[in-house]
Amino acid sequence: MVQVDGRTLTLEAVDAVARSDAPVELDPAARERIIRACETVDHLVAEGRPVYGVTTGFGRLAERPISESGRGRLQVNLLRSHAAGTGAPLGVAEVRSLLLLRANALAGGHSGCRPEVVERLLEFLNRHIHPAVPEVGSVGASGDLAPLAHLALPLIGEGWLLDPGGGEPRPAGDVLAELALNPLTLQAKEGLALINGTQATTGLGLLALLGAERALDQLEVAGAITLEALKGTPDAFDPAVHALRPHPGQIRSAEILHTLLAGSEIRESHRHGDPRVQDAYSMRCMPQIHGAARNGLAYTRAVLETEVNSVTDNPLVFPDDARVISAGNFHAQVVSQALDLLCIVVADLVSVSERRIERLLNPDLSGLPAFLAPEPGLQSGYMILQVTVADLLAEARGLATPASVDSVPTSAGQEDHVSMGMWAARKARRATEILEVVVAAELLAGVQALEYRLPLRPSAPLVRARNLIREQVPVLTDDRPVSPDLEQVRCLVKSGALLPSRLLHLK
């Protein structure tokens, strides 16, 4: 059970709810905070004080007063008018992330909505009711307005819900009627509270980050297998080396590689008499390159860990001194920049992995059969695997172009600097997908190259990795379509089956 309190949510808890359907509930203390903020808004409105988005319009229309009779309609109109997204619907895990993050932000007790609104978001999660949310339509400032409007409309019985069977989205009103759920009737500020925040950018971004972290850990395995297959030396991973340049990511990568390679028969076979003094950078500098990526992803993680427990509404309600303050916590610049860094990190990881794949396939560099084919010439082996990776590398480099340096003023100049956070999040999602495929490609080529080193065995963890891959993909003995094999290994990478921590503890 994940308790939603606005303060202690972890990225791993979001992942458990998003991908593993962990149940959720509202923390009782958070419920009391929500009530206090809601009562504060009611009191201020009763006193006749102007409150943005409650007694006024929105954005450029903030100077327009709203009559008491129109305030409920104002909130409904906000959701309807802002549901202007387009593109493919977000996946179920992404939508679940958005639902949880929006509930957690409201649970902070500074948004001015009723507890019933938060509880309905959580009920959607627990009952697997998933709004259809188009992936395009936010500039990451004033909140992720369009995605969150699509997320919120089904709460009032409007909009569309994803079909659990994968068919076309269904009208939310029809589904709620079938489930005997009465649509919510929005009160003052509740429409605004539902859509004013960074949760779409953050929700997509954190799932991308977790995927990138898993893929990077398994890239250490792929790199270690490549080193074994090419009869490289693990000496460069000696802890003494990295103590002299103690970047945390570098030390961690070196530690993993050093541990993965311990006890290798292949290493012992060429420890003496090998004329080579040192390996190419793509192998020798794995701790420095992979470690830099670890540092970058650690920064992205720190930003997202703060963001998931932040209140990102406007205006913010402060019950202790009965104030409502208009500010800019909805601006996703910090998240957008962090996700841009993720894309830069991934582009470099794809680049170094592609170089190692080339070394495995190029007989002039590997001393192995060309393209790892049993009969080069008659067979092409994995020739085109590297071509596919080169295509992906070009795309990854394009995705590394920052979104956060761009800005298109919106809302008649009121929102004159925006973060483009949602584009940064979509880039991060795609970059992580590319990294998973490229890690799979290096693993696929690496275990095939190990076949040419038999009967010598690599280290025990790498034998386990090879065995897991061979359960899905047989040895390449003749040409066959490579795509199914690549997809099988990508699924292993996505699931984390080849994480070093797992390989070290498998029997």
LOVO-655015 format. One record per residue (C-alpha): x, y, z; residue in three letters; residue number from 1. Coordinates in steps of 0.2 Angstrom, whole numbers. Each point is the difference from the previous one (the first is absolute). Layout:
(dovo (X Y Z) 'ALA' NUM),
...
END
This chain:
(dovo (0 0 0) 'MET' 1),
(dovo (7 17 -5) 'VAL' 2),
(dovo (-6 14 12) 'GLN' 3),
(dovo (-2 17 -9) 'VAL' 4),
(dovo (5 14 12) 'ASP' 5),
(dovo (8 13 -12) 'GLY' 6),
(dovo (16 -2 8) 'ARG' 7),
(dovo (8 -17 0) 'THR' 8),
(dovo (-3 -7 -17) 'LEU' 9),
(dovo (15 -9 -8) 'THR' 10),
(dovo (3 -3 -18) 'LEU' 11),
(dovo (0 -19 3) 'GLU' 12),
(dovo (-17 2 8) 'ALA' 13),
(dovo (-6 9 -15) 'VAL' 14),
(dovo (7 -14 -11) 'ASP' 15),
(dovo (-9 -13 11) 'ALA' 16),
(dovo (-17 8 -2) 'VAL' 17),
(dovo (3 4 -19) 'ALA' 18),
(dovo (7 -16 -6) 'ARG' 19),
(dovo (-5 -13 14) 'SER' 20),
(dovo (-17 7 5) 'ASP' 21),
(dovo (5 2 18) 'ALA' 22),
(dovo (-16 6 10) 'PRO' 23),
(dovo (-1 18 7) 'VAL' 24),
(dovo (-8 9 14) 'GLU' 25),
(dovo (-1 18 6) 'LEU' 26),
(dovo (10 3 16) 'ASP' 27),
(dovo (-12 6 14) 'PRO' 28),
(dovo (11 15 5) 'ALA' 29),
(dovo (0 5 -18) 'ALA' 30),
(dovo (-18 0 0) 'ARG' 31),
(dovo (-1 12 14) 'GLU' 32),
(dovo (12 12 -9) 'ARG' 33),
(dovo (-11 -1 -16) 'ILE' 34),
(dovo (-15 4 10) 'ILE' 35),
(dovo (8 15 8) 'ARG' 36),
(dovo (6 7 -17) 'ALA' 37),
(dovo (-18 -2 -7) 'CYS' 38),
(dovo (-8 9 15) 'GLU' 39),
(dovo (13 14 -2) 'THR' 40),
(dovo (-6 3 -18) 'VAL' 41),
(dovo (-18 0 5) 'ASP' 42),
(dovo (3 13 14) 'HIS' 43),
(dovo (10 11 -12) 'LEU' 44),
(dovo (-13 0 -13) 'VAL' 45),
(dovo (-14 3 13) 'ALA' 46),
(dovo (9 15 5) 'GLU' 47),
(dovo (0 7 -18) 'GLY' 48),
(dovo (19 -1 -3) 'ARG' 49),
(dovo (5 -3 -18) 'PRO' 50),
(dovo (8 -18 -2) 'VAL' 51),
(dovo (8 -4 -17) 'TYR' 52),
(dovo (-9 -14 -9) 'GLY' 53),
(dovo (-15 1 13) 'VAL' 54),
(dovo (-7 17 -1) 'THR' 55),
(dovo (10 5 -16) 'THR' 56),
(dovo (3 -7 -17) 'GLY' 57),
(dovo (17 -9 -5) 'PHE' 58),
(dovo (16 6 -8) 'GLY' 59),
(dovo (-3 16 -10) 'ARG' 60),
(dovo (-18 0 6) 'LEU' 61),
(dovo (6 1 18) 'ALA' 62),
(dovo (-8 18 2) 'GLU' 63),
(dovo (-17 -6 -5) 'ARG' 64),
(dovo (-11 -3 16) 'PRO' 65),
(dovo (-11 -15 1) 'ILE' 66),
(dovo (-17 1 8) 'SER' 67),
(dovo (-4 -12 14) 'GLU' 68),
(dovo (-13 -9 -11) 'SER' 69),
(dovo (14 -3 -13) 'GLY' 70),
(dovo (14 -7 11) 'ARG' 71),
(dovo (-5 -18 -2) 'GLY' 72),
(dovo (-2 1 -18) 'ARG' 73),
(dovo (17 9 -1) 'LEU' 74),
(dovo (8 -16 6) 'GLN' 75),
(dovo (-9 -11 -12) 'VAL' 76),
(dovo (4 12 -15) 'ASN' 77),
(dovo (18 0 5) 'LEU' 78),
(dovo (1 -19 -2) 'LEU' 79),
(dovo (-9 0 -16) 'ARG' 80),
(dovo (9 14 -9) 'SER' 81),
(dovo (17 -6 6) 'HIS' 82),
(dovo (-2 -18 -7) 'ALA' 83),
(dovo (8 5 -16) 'ALA' 84),
(dovo (13 -14 -1) 'GLY' 85),
(dovo (4 -10 -15) 'THR' 86),
(dovo (11 -15 -5) 'GLY' 87),
(dovo (0 -18 6) 'ALA' 88),
(dovo (-7 -3 17) 'PRO' 89),
(dovo (12 -3 14) 'LEU' 90),
(dovo (3 -18 6) 'GLY' 91),
(dovo (-9 -7 15) 'VAL' 92),
(dovo (16 1 11) 'ALA' 93),
(dovo (2 18 -5) 'GLU' 94),
(dovo (-18 5 4) 'VAL' 95),
(dovo (1 -9 17) 'ARG' 96),
(dovo (16 10 4) 'SER' 97),
(dovo (-10 16 -4) 'LEU' 98),
(dovo (-15 -5 11) 'LEU' 99),
(dovo (12 -4 14) 'LEU' 100),
(dovo (10 16 -1) 'LEU' 101),
(dovo (-14 11 -2) 'ARG' 102),
(dovo (-8 -7 16) 'ALA' 103),
(dovo (16 1 9) 'ASN' 104),
(dovo (2 19 -4) 'ALA' 105),
(dovo (-18 3 6) 'LEU' 106),
(dovo (4 -10 16) 'ALA' 107),
(dovo (12 14 4) 'GLY' 108),
(dovo (-14 10 7) 'GLY' 109),
(dovo (3 16 -10) 'HIS' 110),
(dovo (-12 -2 -15) 'SER' 111),
(dovo (-17 4 7) 'GLY' 112),
(dovo (-10 -15 -6) 'CYS' 113),
(dovo (-10 -12 10) 'ARG' 114),
(dovo (6 -17 6) 'PRO' 115),
(dovo (-13 -8 -12) 'GLU' 116),
(dovo (10 6 -15) 'VAL' 117),
(dovo (16 -8 6) 'VAL' 118),
(dovo (-9 -16 5) 'GLU' 119),
(dovo (-8 -2 -17) 'ARG' 120),
(dovo (17 1 -8) 'LEU' 121),
(dovo (6 -14 11) 'LEU' 122),
(dovo (-16 -10 -3) 'GLU' 123),
(dovo (3 1 -19) 'PHE' 124),
(dovo (17 -8 4) 'LEU' 125),
(dovo (-6 -13 11) 'ASN' 126),
(dovo (-14 -5 -12) 'ARG' 127),
(dovo (10 2 -16) 'HIS' 128),
(dovo (-9 14 -7) 'ILE' 129),
(dovo (12 8 -12) 'HIS' 130),
(dovo (-4 17 -9) 'PRO' 131),
(dovo (5 1 -18) 'ALA' 132),
(dovo (14 14 0) 'VAL' 133),
(dovo (7 6 -17) 'PRO' 134),
(dovo (19 2 1) 'GLU' 135),
(dovo (1 17 -8) 'VAL' 136),
(dovo (-6 16 6) 'GLY' 137),
(dovo (10 7 14) 'SER' 138),
(dovo (14 13 0) 'VAL' 139),
(dovo (5 -4 18) 'GLY' 140),
(dovo (-6 17 8) 'ALA' 141),
(dovo (-16 5 8) 'SER' 142),
(dovo (0 -19 3) 'GLY' 143),
(dovo (-2 -14 -12) 'ASP' 144),
(dovo (-17 7 -4) 'LEU' 145),
(dovo (-6 -10 -15) 'ALA' 146),
(dovo (6 -17 6) 'PRO' 147),
(dovo (-7 3 18) 'LEU' 148),
(dovo (-16 6 -7) 'ALA' 149),
(dovo (-3 -16 -9) 'HIS' 150),
(dovo (5 -9 16) 'LEU' 151),
(dovo (-13 9 10) 'ALA' 152),
(dovo (-15 1 -12) 'LEU' 153),
(dovo (-5 -18 4) 'PRO' 154),
(dovo (-1 4 19) 'LEU' 155),
(dovo (-16 11 -5) 'ILE' 156),
(dovo (-6 -14 -12) 'GLY' 157),
(dovo (7 8 -16) 'GLU' 158),
(dovo (14 -4 -12) 'GLY' 159),
(dovo (6 -17 -4) 'TRP' 160),
(dovo (7 -15 9) 'LEU' 161),
(dovo (12 -13 -6) 'LEU' 162),
(dovo (-7 -17 -5) 'ASP' 163),
(dovo (8 -13 11) 'PRO' 164),
(dovo (-1 -12 -15) 'GLY' 165),
(dovo (10 12 -11) 'GLY' 166),
(dovo (-14 5 -11) 'GLY' 167),
(dovo (-6 18 -3) 'GLU' 168),
(dovo (-2 12 15) 'PRO' 169),
(dovo (-17 0 7) 'ARG' 170),
(dovo (-11 15 6) 'PRO' 171),
(dovo (4 2 19) 'ALA' 172),
(dovo (-18 3 4) 'GLY' 173),
(dovo (-5 -17 -7) 'ASP' 174),
(dovo (13 -9 10) 'VAL' 175),
(dovo (-3 9 16) 'LEU' 176),
(dovo (-19 -4 -1) 'ALA' 177),
(dovo (5 -18 -3) 'GLU' 178),
(dovo (11 0 16) 'LEU' 179),
(dovo (-14 10 10) 'ALA' 180),
(dovo (12 14 3) 'LEU' 181),
(dovo (-8 17 1) 'ASN' 182),
(dovo (10 14 -9) 'PRO' 183),
(dovo (7 13 11) 'LEU' 184),
(dovo (-8 18 0) 'THR' 185),
(dovo (15 12 1) 'LEU' 186),
(dovo (0 14 13) 'GLN' 187),
(dovo (10 16 1) 'ALA' 188),
(dovo (18 -2 -6) 'LYS' 189),
(dovo (-1 -19 -3) 'GLU' 190),
(dovo (2 0 -19) 'GLY' 191),
(dovo (15 11 1) 'LEU' 192),
(dovo (7 -11 14) 'ALA' 193),
(dovo (-1 -15 -11) 'LEU' 194),
(dovo (9 7 -15) 'ILE' 195),
(dovo (12 13 7) 'ASN' 196),
(dovo (17 -10 2) 'GLY' 197),
(dovo (15 -9 -7) 'THR' 198),
(dovo (-7 -18 2) 'GLN' 199),
(dovo (0 -5 -18) 'ALA' 200),
(dovo (18 6 -3) 'THR' 201),
(dovo (5 -8 16) 'THR' 202),
(dovo (-10 -16 -2) 'GLY' 203),
(dovo (7 -4 -17) 'LEU' 204),
(dovo (17 6 5) 'GLY' 205),
(dovo (2 -11 16) 'LEU' 206),
(dovo (-5 -16 -10) 'LEU' 207),
(dovo (13 4 -13) 'ALA' 208),
(dovo (13 3 14) 'LEU' 209),
(dovo (-4 -16 8) 'LEU' 210),
(dovo (2 -9 -17) 'GLY' 211),
(dovo (16 9 -4) 'ALA' 212),
(dovo (7 -5 17) 'GLU' 213),
(dovo (-4 -18 -3) 'ARG' 214),
(dovo (7 0 -17) 'ALA' 215),
(dovo (16 8 6) 'LEU' 216),
(dovo (3 -13 13) 'ASP' 217),
(dovo (-3 -14 -13) 'GLN' 218),
(dovo (12 10 -12) 'LEU' 219),
(dovo (14 -4 12) 'GLU' 220),
(dovo (-4 -19 -3) 'VAL' 221),
(dovo (0 3 -18) 'ALA' 222),
(dovo (17 9 1) 'GLY' 223),
(dovo (7 -13 11) 'ALA' 224),
(dovo (-5 -14 -13) 'ILE' 225),
(dovo (7 10 -14) 'THR' 226),
(dovo (17 2 10) 'LEU' 227),
(dovo (0 -19 3) 'GLU' 228),
(dovo (-4 -4 -18) 'ALA' 229),
(dovo (14 11 -7) 'LEU' 230),
(dovo (12 -6 13) 'LYS' 231),
(dovo (2 17 8) 'GLY' 232),
(dovo (7 3 17) 'THR' 233),
(dovo (-9 5 16) 'PRO' 234),
(dovo (15 8 8) 'ASP' 235),
(dovo (-7 17 -4) 'ALA' 236),
(dovo (-14 -3 12) 'PHE' 237),
(dovo (11 -2 15) 'ASP' 238),
(dovo (-7 9 15) 'PRO' 239),
(dovo (17 9 3) 'ALA' 240),
(dovo (-2 9 -17) 'VAL' 241),
(dovo (-16 7 4) 'HIS' 242),
(dovo (4 5 17) 'ALA' 243),
(dovo (11 13 -8) 'LEU' 244),
(dovo (-15 8 -9) 'ARG' 245),
(dovo (-14 -3 12) 'PRO' 246),
(dovo (-15 5 -11) 'HIS' 247),
(dovo (-15 -11 8) 'PRO' 248),
(dovo (-6 -6 -17) 'GLY' 249),
(dovo (17 -5 -5) 'GLN' 250),
(dovo (4 -9 16) 'ILE' 251),
(dovo (-17 -10 -1) 'ARG' 252),
(dovo (3 -5 -19) 'SER' 253),
(dovo (17 -6 4) 'ALA' 254),
(dovo (-5 -10 15) 'GLU' 255),
(dovo (-14 -8 -10) 'ILE' 256),
(dovo (12 -4 -15) 'LEU' 257),
(dovo (13 -7 12) 'HIS' 258),
(dovo (-12 -11 9) 'THR' 259),
(dovo (-8 -6 -16) 'LEU' 260),
(dovo (17 -5 -8) 'LEU' 261),
(dovo (7 -9 15) 'ALA' 262),
(dovo (5 -19 -2) 'GLY' 263),
(dovo (0 0 -19) 'SER' 264),
(dovo (8 -15 -9) 'GLU' 265),
(dovo (1 11 -16) 'ILE' 266),
(dovo (10 13 10) 'ARG' 267),
(dovo (12 -12 6) 'GLU' 268),
(dovo (3 -7 -17) 'SER' 269),
(dovo (9 16 -6) 'HIS' 270),
(dovo (6 7 16) 'ARG' 271),
(dovo (18 -3 -5) 'HIS' 272),
(dovo (8 2 -17) 'GLY' 273),
(dovo (-14 12 -7) 'ASP' 274),
(dovo (10 13 -10) 'PRO' 275),
(dovo (-14 13 3) 'ARG' 276),
(dovo (4 13 13) 'VAL' 277),
(dovo (-17 7 2) 'GLN' 278),
(dovo (-18 -1 -8) 'ASP' 279),
(dovo (-9 13 -11) 'ALA' 280),
(dovo (-9 14 10) 'TYR' 281),
(dovo (-18 -8 -3) 'SER' 282),
(dovo (6 -14 11) 'MET' 283),
(dovo (14 7 11) 'ARG' 284),
(dovo (-10 16 4) 'CYS' 285),
(dovo (-17 -8 4) 'MET' 286),
(dovo (1 6 19) 'PRO' 287),
(dovo (3 17 -6) 'GLN' 288),
(dovo (-13 0 -14) 'ILE' 289),
(dovo (-13 -10 9) 'HIS' 290),
(dovo (4 9 16) 'GLY' 291),
(dovo (-3 17 -7) 'ALA' 292),
(dovo (-17 -6 -5) 'ALA' 293),
(dovo (-4 -6 17) 'ARG' 294),
(dovo (4 17 7) 'ASN' 295),
(dovo (-11 8 -13) 'GLY' 296),
(dovo (-14 -12 4) 'LEU' 297),
(dovo (2 3 19) 'ALA' 298),
(dovo (-3 19 -3) 'TYR' 299),
(dovo (-16 -4 -10) 'THR' 300),
(dovo (-5 -12 14) 'ARG' 301),
(dovo (3 13 13) 'ALA' 302),
(dovo (-11 13 -9) 'VAL' 303),
(dovo (-14 -12 -3) 'LEU' 304),
(dovo (0 -6 18) 'GLU' 305),
(dovo (-3 18 6) 'THR' 306),
(dovo (-13 3 -14) 'GLU' 307),
(dovo (-11 -15 4) 'VAL' 308),
(dovo (-3 7 18) 'ASN' 309),
(dovo (-2 18 -5) 'SER' 310),
(dovo (-16 10 -1) 'VAL' 311),
(dovo (0 8 -17) 'THR' 312),
(dovo (-17 9 -1) 'ASP' 313),
(dovo (-4 18 -3) 'ASN' 314),
(dovo (-6 8 11) 'PRO' 315),
(dovo (6 -8 16) 'LEU' 316),
(dovo (-10 -1 16) 'VAL' 317),
(dovo (8 3 17) 'PHE' 318),
(dovo (-13 -4 13) 'PRO' 319),
(dovo (11 5 15) 'ASP' 320),
(dovo (-1 18 -4) 'ASP' 321),
(dovo (-15 0 -12) 'ALA' 322),
(dovo (10 5 -16) 'ARG' 323),
(dovo (-2 -4 -18) 'VAL' 324),
(dovo (16 4 -10) 'ILE' 325),
(dovo (1 0 -19) 'SER' 326),
(dovo (18 -6 -5) 'ALA' 327),
(dovo (8 -12 -12) 'GLY' 328),
(dovo (3 -17 7) 'ASN' 329),
(dovo (-8 -7 -15) 'PHE' 330),
(dovo (15 5 -11) 'HIS' 331),
(dovo (9 -16 -5) 'ALA' 332),
(dovo (17 8 -4) 'GLN' 333),
(dovo (10 -10 12) 'VAL' 334),
(dovo (-8 -17 -5) 'VAL' 335),
(dovo (2 4 -18) 'SER' 336),
(dovo (18 4 2) 'GLN' 337),
(dovo (3 -16 10) 'ALA' 338),
(dovo (-9 -11 -14) 'LEU' 339),
(dovo (10 9 -13) 'ASP' 340),
(dovo (16 -6 9) 'LEU' 341),
(dovo (-7 -18 0) 'LEU' 342),
(dovo (-1 1 -19) 'CYS' 343),
(dovo (18 6 -1) 'ILE' 344),
(dovo (5 -14 12) 'VAL' 345),
(dovo (-9 -13 -11) 'VAL' 346),
(dovo (8 7 -16) 'ALA' 347),
(dovo (17 -3 6) 'ASP' 348),
(dovo (-4 -17 7) 'LEU' 349),
(dovo (-7 -5 -17) 'VAL' 350),
(dovo (16 7 -8) 'SER' 351),
(dovo (12 -10 10) 'VAL' 352),
(dovo (-10 -16 -1) 'SER' 353),
(dovo (-1 2 -19) 'GLU' 354),
(dovo (19 1 0) 'ARG' 355),
(dovo (2 -16 10) 'ARG' 356),
(dovo (-13 -9 -12) 'ILE' 357),
(dovo (11 5 -14) 'GLU' 358),
(dovo (15 -7 8) 'ARG' 359),
(dovo (-9 -17 2) 'LEU' 360),
(dovo (-6 -1 -18) 'LEU' 361),
(dovo (16 7 -9) 'ASN' 362),
(dovo (12 -14 -2) 'PRO' 363),
(dovo (15 12 -2) 'ASP' 364),
(dovo (-4 5 18) 'LEU' 365),
(dovo (-6 -15 8) 'SER' 366),
(dovo (10 -15 -7) 'GLY' 367),
(dovo (-17 -9 -1) 'LEU' 368),
(dovo (-10 -5 -16) 'PRO' 369),
(dovo (-7 15 -9) 'ALA' 370),
(dovo (-16 6 7) 'PHE' 371),
(dovo (0 -16 11) 'LEU' 372),
(dovo (-7 -10 -14) 'ALA' 373),
(dovo (5 -19 1) 'PRO' 374),
(dovo (4 1 -19) 'GLU' 375),
(dovo (4 18 -5) 'PRO' 376),
(dovo (-4 3 -18) 'GLY' 377),
(dovo (-13 -13 -1) 'LEU' 378),
(dovo (-8 7 15) 'GLN' 379),
(dovo (-1 19 6) 'SER' 380),
(dovo (-3 -4 18) 'GLY' 381),
(dovo (-3 16 10) 'TYR' 382),
(dovo (6 12 -14) 'MET' 383),
(dovo (-16 10 1) 'ILE' 384),
(dovo (-1 0 19) 'LEU' 385),
(dovo (13 14 0) 'GLN' 386),
(dovo (-9 9 -14) 'VAL' 387),
(dovo (-16 0 11) 'THR' 388),
(dovo (10 7 14) 'VAL' 389),
(dovo (7 13 -10) 'ALA' 390),
(dovo (-17 6 -5) 'ASP' 391),
(dovo (-6 0 18) 'LEU' 392),
(dovo (16 10 5) 'LEU' 393),
(dovo (-4 13 -13) 'ALA' 394),
(dovo (-18 2 8) 'GLU' 395),
(dovo (8 0 18) 'ALA' 396),
(dovo (11 14 -5) 'ARG' 397),
(dovo (-15 10 -7) 'GLY' 398),
(dovo (-9 -3 16) 'LEU' 399),
(dovo (14 7 10) 'ALA' 400),
(dovo (-4 18 -7) 'THR' 401),
(dovo (-7 8 15) 'PRO' 402),
(dovo (-18 5 1) 'ALA' 403),
(dovo (2 11 15) 'SER' 404),
(dovo (10 13 -10) 'VAL' 405),
(dovo (-16 3 -10) 'ASP' 406),
(dovo (-15 11 4) 'SER' 407),
(dovo (-15 5 -9) 'VAL' 408),
(dovo (-11 13 9) 'PRO' 409),
(dovo (-18 -5 2) 'THR' 410),
(dovo (-16 7 8) 'SER' 411),
(dovo (1 17 -9) 'ALA' 412),
(dovo (17 3 7) 'GLY' 413),
(dovo (-5 -3 19) 'GLN' 414),
(dovo (10 -16 -1) 'GLU' 415),
(dovo (15 7 -9) 'ASP' 416),
(dovo (13 -12 5) 'HIS' 417),
(dovo (-3 -19 0) 'VAL' 418),
(dovo (10 -16 4) 'SER' 419),
(dovo (-5 -12 -14) 'MET' 420),
(dovo (0 -13 14) 'GLY' 421),
(dovo (-12 -12 -9) 'MET' 422),
(dovo (11 0 -15) 'TRP' 423),
(dovo (15 -4 11) 'ALA' 424),
(dovo (-10 -14 8) 'ALA' 425),
(dovo (-5 -8 -16) 'ARG' 426),
(dovo (18 2 -6) 'LYS' 427),
(dovo (6 -9 16) 'ALA' 428),
(dovo (-13 -14 -3) 'ARG' 429),
(dovo (6 -3 -17) 'ARG' 430),
(dovo (19 1 4) 'ALA' 431),
(dovo (-3 -13 14) 'THR' 432),
(dovo (-8 -11 -13) 'GLU' 433),
(dovo (15 2 -12) 'ILE' 434),
(dovo (12 -4 14) 'LEU' 435),
(dovo (-9 -16 5) 'GLU' 436),
(dovo (1 -6 -18) 'VAL' 437),
(dovo (19 4 -2) 'VAL' 438),
(dovo (4 -8 16) 'VAL' 439),
(dovo (-9 -16 -6) 'ALA' 440),
(dovo (10 2 -17) 'ALA' 441),
(dovo (16 0 9) 'GLU' 442),
(dovo (-5 -15 11) 'LEU' 443),
(dovo (-6 -10 -15) 'LEU' 444),
(dovo (17 3 -9) 'ALA' 445),
(dovo (10 -3 16) 'GLY' 446),
(dovo (-7 -17 4) 'VAL' 447),
(dovo (2 -5 -18) 'GLN' 448),
(dovo (18 5 1) 'ALA' 449),
(dovo (2 -10 16) 'LEU' 450),
(dovo (-4 -16 -10) 'GLU' 451),
(dovo (16 2 -9) 'TYR' 452),
(dovo (10 0 16) 'ARG' 453),
(dovo (-7 -17 6) 'LEU' 454),
(dovo (5 -11 9) 'PRO' 455),
(dovo (7 15 10) 'LEU' 456),
(dovo (-13 7 11) 'ARG' 457),
(dovo (-3 18 5) 'PRO' 458),
(dovo (-3 4 18) 'SER' 459),
(dovo (-15 -8 9) 'ALA' 460),
(dovo (-11 15 0) 'PRO' 461),
(dovo (2 2 -19) 'LEU' 462),
(dovo (-3 -19 -2) 'VAL' 463),
(dovo (-17 3 8) 'ARG' 464),
(dovo (-3 15 -11) 'ALA' 465),
(dovo (4 -10 -15) 'ARG' 466),
(dovo (-11 -14 6) 'ASN' 467),
(dovo (-15 11 2) 'LEU' 468),
(dovo (2 7 -17) 'ILE' 469),
(dovo (2 -17 -8) 'ARG' 470),
(dovo (-16 -5 8) 'GLU' 471),
(dovo (-8 12 -11) 'GLN' 472),
(dovo (12 1 -15) 'VAL' 473),
(dovo (9 -15 -7) 'PRO' 474),
(dovo (18 0 -6) 'VAL' 475),
(dovo (1 8 -18) 'LEU' 476),
(dovo (5 -15 -11) 'THR' 477),
(dovo (-7 6 -16) 'ASP' 478),
(dovo (-8 17 -6) 'ASP' 479),
(dovo (-17 3 7) 'ARG' 480),
(dovo (-10 16 3) 'PRO' 481),
(dovo (8 10 14) 'VAL' 482),
(dovo (-15 11 5) 'SER' 483),
(dovo (-9 -14 11) 'PRO' 484),
(dovo (17 -4 9) 'ASP' 485),
(dovo (3 18 3) 'LEU' 486),
(dovo (-18 3 7) 'GLU' 487),
(dovo (2 -15 11) 'GLN' 488),
(dovo (16 7 8) 'VAL' 489),
(dovo (-8 17 1) 'ARG' 490),
(dovo (-14 -7 10) 'CYS' 491),
(dovo (13 -8 12) 'LEU' 492),
(dovo (8 17 2) 'VAL' 493),
(dovo (-16 10 3) 'LYS' 494),
(dovo (-5 -13 13) 'SER' 495),
(dovo (17 2 9) 'GLY' 496),
(dovo (3 -19 -1) 'ALA' 497),
(dovo (19 4 -4) 'LEU' 498),
(dovo (3 12 14) 'LEU' 499),
(dovo (17 -3 8) 'PRO' 500),
(dovo (-7 -2 17) 'SER' 501),
(dovo (-11 -14 -6) 'ARG' 502),
(dovo (14 -9 -10) 'LEU' 503),
(dovo (11 0 15) 'LEU' 504),
(dovo (-13 -8 11) 'HIS' 505),
(dovo (-6 -13 -13) 'LEU' 506),
(dovo (5 -18 3) 'LYS' 507),
END
